[in-house]
Amino acid sequence: MSEITHGRHIAKAFTWRVLGTVDTMLIGWFVTGSASLGVAIGGIEVVTKTFLYYAHERVWYKHVRFGIKD
């Protein structure tokens, strides 16, 4: 199995968060009727979820064997 670097996990987390944050901003705008509030919600969300995703990915990589065939 090839070695997976921390950089790959970081890049994957970043690209996923961009997509997720745009979605959150649009939902925030739709729900509140305010584009600026949607952007504010997305701004907070991007920081918290980037760190949560990275931690989640590392836990799965190190401790969860589900779906891995030896």
C-alpha positions in Angstrom: 0.0 0.0 0.0 1.3 3.5 -0.9 2.1 5.9 1.9 -0.4 8.6 2.4 1.0 11.9 3.6 -0.4 14.5 5.9 -0.3 16.9 3.0 -2.8 14.8 1.1 -5.1 14.8 4.0 -4.8 18.6 4.3 -5.4 19.1 0.6 -8.5 16.9 0.7 -9.8 18.7 3.7 -9.3 22.1 2.1 -11.0 21.2 -1.2 -13.9 19.6 0.6 -14.3 22.6 2.9 -14.4 25.0 -0.1 -17.4 23.1 -1.5 -19.0 22.7 1.8 -18.6 26.3 2.8 -20.1 27.6 -0.5 -23.1 25.3 0.3 -23.4 26.6 3.8 -23.2 30.3 2.6 -26.0 29.7 0.1 -28.1 27.9 2.7 -27.5 30.7 5.2 -28.4 33.3 2.6 -31.6 31.4 1.7 -32.7 30.8 5.4 -31.9 34.4 6.6 -32.5 36.3 3.4 -29.2 38.1 4.0 -26.2 37.4 1.8 -23.8 39.0 4.4 -25.2 36.8 7.2 -24.8 33.8 4.9 -21.1 34.7 4.3 -20.6 35.3 8.1 -22.0 31.9 8.9 -19.9 30.3 6.2 -16.8 32.1 7.5 -17.2 30.6 11.0 -18.1 27.2 9.6 -15.0 26.9 7.3 -12.6 27.2 10.3 -14.3 24.8 12.6 -15.1 22.2 10.1 -11.7 22.2 8.5 -10.1 21.2 11.8 -12.9 18.7 12.6 -12.5 17.0 9.2 -8.7 16.7 9.5 -9.0 15.2 13.0 -11.7 12.8 11.8 -9.6 11.7 8.8 -6.6 11.0 10.9 -8.6 9.0 13.4 -10.0 6.8 10.6 -6.6 6.5 9.0 -4.9 5.4 12.2 -7.6 3.5 14.1 -10.4 2.3 11.9 -9.8 -0.9 9.8 -13.3 -0.9 8.1 -13.0 -1.3 4.4 -9.3 -2.2 4.3 -8.3 -5.5 2.9 -4.9 -6.9 4.0 
